[in-house]
Amino acid sequence: MIDTMKIRTSQIFSDQVVDCLKAERLRQGISQYKLAKECDIGKSTVNYIENHTRKPTFYMLAIIAAYLKVNLSDIIRKVEQENGTYLED
């Protein structure tokens, strides 16, 4: 049986990781257009991801994090610590 609560928790977790990446993008003064161009993804895709309309793949998160020069595992750990929500639960 599918545990819908775990699925919802995973979706919220993913959104929080995206929010951290968006905050870092804004902190660095990088536009969605520049991020999209440098990461070779569509600007609309960046917009959809940041507005939680589409869920990014782990690969996409890793590409964005690498461009922003942040460690994706550090962001995941930060979200886990802030919310007491752990991926392995």
MOCORVEN-V246767 format. One record per pair of residues at least 12 apart in sequence whose ideal C-beta (glycine too) atoms are under 6 Angstrom apart, sorted by the first residue. I is the first residue (numbers start at 1). GAP is how many residues later the second one is. Records with the same first field share a line. If there is no record, write none. Layout:
I=GAP  GAP
This chain:
13=72
14=41
15=37
16=63
17=58  62
18=31
20=55
21=43
22=28
24=44  46
32=14  15
38=29
39=24  25  28
